[in-house]
Amino acid sequence: MQKTFEDIKSVHDGVEFWYGRDLMEMLGYTKRDNFVEAIQRAKASCKSQWKIVDEHFFPASGKTATTKGWRPLEDYILSRYACYLIAMNGDPRKIEISNAQNYFATLTRTQELSQIGMNKIKRIEARERLKEVERKIESTIYHRGITKPEDFSSFKNTKIQAMYGMDIAELKKKRNIPSKRALADFDSELELKAKDFVYAMTDHNIKSKKIVWKEKLTKELESNAASTRKAMLERGIIPEELPAQEDIKILEAKRNKQKTLGSGRGISKK
């Protein structure tokens, strides 16, 4: 099915599309009127999903040779999504339609799993980026009045308090996160990037404004974190209500295992 569907694909300037007449034959339709009915149902489904129908079902016309000469030929240029909708709205009694529906269902699930994996990788990368930013700002404030580990912990807690409306201990308890684990190891990608942004703004302002002393450094961080919270709330995101995500260390272990297995493929012992 995949080979057949991909074989009838056309590509122009990097854009893939399918001709309706080719899809009609592949789906086992012998009467054009029946195929057009399936297209109309697919277009209605497309519209109900708030998609722009003309971006997926583009009318096309041309000519075809017959024994009596040339005659007009009406057709459609279809997107992959349009093909999917036509298959889903086709005659289920046709084995070709059944095969197409199974193909698209499998393809959709594969894409979903791929996206889930990509989202996890992005989250790991965001966590690694936050660690780098934390090290950078720790170096910045060390030379401006915050030198003790406990003072830096207090500095970080100020950010959490301003962003979430509660301190680190309270937020860990709310999210059932072990007290000895880093809160950020259970953050969503959104939270990680928000914290990254808060630290980046703070680091920039500390340097550009030449801010020194613990109280002023902490106040700058608090102001930036509060502004970030306000922006999130204005967009309907309540930071403290976001659920804890899968432990980042577990994700990293899975990623490292996959890398190890991947690097070992194709290696034979002599």
C-alpha positions in Angstrom: 0.0 0.0 0.0 2.8 2.4 0.9 4.6 1.7 -2.3 1.5 2.1 -4.4 0.5 5.4 -2.6 4.0 6.8 -2.8 4.4 5.7 -6.4 1.5 7.9 -7.6 2.9 10.9 -5.8 4.0 13.9 -7.8 6.5 16.5 -6.7 7.0 20.1 -8.0 9.4 22.6 -6.5 9.6 20.4 -3.4 5.9 20.2 -2.9 4.3 16.8 -2.9 0.8 16.2 -4.3 -1.5 13.6 -5.8 -3.8 13.7 -8.8 -7.4 12.7 -8.1 -7.6 10.4 -11.1 -4.6 8.4 -9.9 -6.0 8.1 -6.4 -9.4 7.1 -7.8 -7.8 4.2 -9.6 -5.7 3.2 -6.6 -8.8 3.2 -4.3 -10.7 0.9 -6.7 -13.3 3.4 -8.0 -14.5 2.7 -11.5 -17.2 5.4 -11.6 -16.1 9.0 -11.3 -19.4 10.1 -9.7 -18.9 7.7 -6.8 -15.3 9.0 -6.3 -16.6 12.6 -6.5 -19.1 11.8 -3.7 -16.2 10.6 -1.5 -14.3 13.8 -2.3 -17.3 15.9 -1.3 -17.5 14.1 2.0 -13.8 14.5 2.5 -14.0 18.3 1.8 -16.9 18.6 4.4 -14.7 16.8 6.9 -11.8 19.1 6.1 -14.0 22.1 6.6 -15.3 20.8 10.0 -11.6 20.6 11.2 -11.3 24.3 10.4 -8.9 23.6 7.6 -8.8 25.7 4.4 -10.4 23.3 1.9 -8.8 24.9 -1.2 -5.3 24.4 0.2 -5.9 20.6 0.2 -8.4 20.1 -2.7 -7.3 22.2 -5.7 -9.4 21.9 -8.8 -7.4 21.1 -12.0 -8.4 20.8 -15.6 -6.8 19.5 -18.8 -7.4 17.4 -21.8 -7.3 13.7 -22.5 -7.0 11.9 -25.9 -9.9 9.8 -27.2 -10.7 8.0 -30.5 -12.7 11.1 -31.4 -10.0 13.6 -30.5 -9.4 15.5 -27.3 -12.0 16.0 -24.5 -11.9 18.1 -21.4 -10.7 16.3 -18.2 -11.6 17.5 -14.8 -9.3 16.5 -11.9 -8.1 17.5 -8.5 -4.7 18.2 -7.1 -4.7 16.7 -3.6 -2.5 17.1 -0.5 -1.5 14.1 1.6 -4.1 15.2 4.1 -6.8 15.3 1.4 -5.9 11.8 0.3 -6.2 10.7 3.9 -9.7 12.3 4.2 -10.8 10.7 1.0 -9.8 7.3 2.2 -11.5 7.8 5.5 -14.7 8.9 3.8 -14.6 6.2 1.0 -16.7 3.1 0.5 -15.6 0.8 3.3 -16.9 -2.2 1.3 -14.0 -1.8 -1.1 -10.9 -3.8 -0.1 -8.8 -0.9 -1.5 -10.4 1.6 0.8 -9.9 -0.8 3.8 -6.3 -1.1 2.9 -5.9 2.7 2.5 -7.6 3.3 5.9 -5.2 0.8 7.6 -2.3 2.4 5.9 -3.1 5.9 7.0 -4.0 4.7 10.5 -0.6 3.1 10.8 1.2 6.1 9.3 -0.6 8.5 11.7 0.3 6.4 14.7 3.9 6.1 13.6 4.1 9.9 13.2 2.5 10.4 16.7 5.1 8.1 18.3 7.9 9.9 16.4 6.6 13.3 17.6 6.4 12.0 21.2 10.1 10.9 20.9 11.0 14.3 19.4 9.3 16.1 22.2 11.2 14.1 24.8 14.5 14.9 23.1 13.6 18.6 23.0 12.9 18.5 26.7 16.3 16.9 27.5 18.0 19.5 25.4 16.1 22.3 27.2 17.1 20.9 30.6 20.8 20.7 29.5 20.5 24.3 28.2 19.1 25.4 31.6 22.0 23.8 33.4 24.4 25.8 31.2 22.5 29.1 31.9 22.5 28.3 35.7 26.3 27.9 35.6 26.7 31.1 33.7 24.6 33.2 36.1 26.2 31.6 39.1 29.5 32.8 37.8 28.0 36.2 37.1 26.6 36.8 40.6 29.6 35.2 42.3 31.7 38.2 41.4 28.9 40.6 42.6 28.1 39.5 46.1 26.6 36.0 46.1 29.4 33.5 46.9 28.0 30.9 49.2 26.1 27.8 48.0 23.2 28.5 50.4 22.9 32.0 49.1 22.7 30.8 45.5 20.0 28.3 46.6 18.1 31.2 48.1 18.6 33.1 44.9 17.1 30.2 42.9 14.2 29.9 45.4 13.4 33.6 44.8 12.9 32.8 41.1 10.5 29.9 41.9 8.6 32.0 44.4 8.0 34.7 41.9 7.2 32.4 39.0 4.9 29.9 40.9 3.6 31.8 43.9 5.2 29.3 46.2 8.7 28.2 47.2 10.6 25.1 45.9 9.6 22.9 48.9 5.9 23.7 48.4 6.0 23.1 44.7 7.8 19.8 45.1 5.2 18.6 47.6 2.3 19.8 45.2 3.9 17.8 42.4 5.0 14.8 44.4 8.6 15.3 43.6 11.2 13.8 45.9 12.7 16.6 48.2 16.3 15.7 47.2 15.7 15.9 43.5 16.0 19.0 41.3 12.7 20.5 40.5 13.7 21.2 36.9 14.2 17.5 36.3 10.4 17.2 36.3 9.7 20.5 34.4 7.9 20.6 31.1 9.8 22.0 28.1 7.8 25.2 28.4 8.9 25.7 32.1 12.5 25.0 31.3 12.5 27.6 28.5 10.7 30.1 30.7 13.4 29.6 33.5 16.1 29.9 30.8 14.6 33.2 29.7 14.4 34.5 33.3 18.0 33.8 33.9 19.1 35.2 30.5 17.3 38.5 31.2 18.7 38.6 34.7 22.3 37.9 33.5 22.0 40.6 30.8 20.6 43.2 33.2 23.1 42.5 35.9 26.0 43.1 33.5 24.5 46.0 31.6 23.3 47.8 34.7 26.4 46.8 36.7 24.3 45.5 39.6 26.1 44.4 42.7 25.2 43.1 46.2 23.0 40.3 47.2 19.8 42.3 47.8 19.9 44.1 44.4 20.8 40.9 42.5 17.9 39.0 44.1 15.5 41.9 43.4 16.5 41.9 39.7 15.8 38.1 39.4 12.5 38.4 41.3 11.4 41.2 38.9 12.2 39.2 35.8 10.5 36.0 37.2 7.4 37.9 38.1 7.2 39.4 34.6 7.5 35.9 33.1 4.7 34.7 35.4 2.5 37.6 34.4 3.0 36.8 30.7 2.2 33.1 31.2 -1.0 34.0 33.2 -2.1 36.4 30.5 -2.0 33.5 28.1 -4.0 31.2 30.3 -1.0 29.2 31.6 -0.9 28.8 35.4 2.7 27.7 36.2 2.0 26.0 39.5 -0.9 24.0 38.0 1.3 22.4 35.3 1.8 18.7 36.1 5.2 17.1 36.8 6.7 15.4 33.7 8.6 12.1 33.4 11.8 12.1 35.3 14.5 13.6 33.0 17.1 11.2 34.2 14.9 8.3 33.1 14.6 9.9 29.6 18.4 10.5 29.5 19.0 6.8 30.4 16.7 5.7 27.6 18.4 8.0 25.1 21.8 6.8 26.1 20.7 3.1 25.8 19.4 3.8 22.3 22.7 5.4 21.3 24.6 2.4 22.7 22.4 -0.1 20.8 22.6 2.0 17.7 26.4 2.2 17.8 26.7 -1.5 18.2 24.7 -2.4 15.1 26.6 -3.9 12.3 29.7 -4.7 14.4 30.8 -8.3 14.2 33.5 -10.0 16.1 36.3 -11.8 14.2 
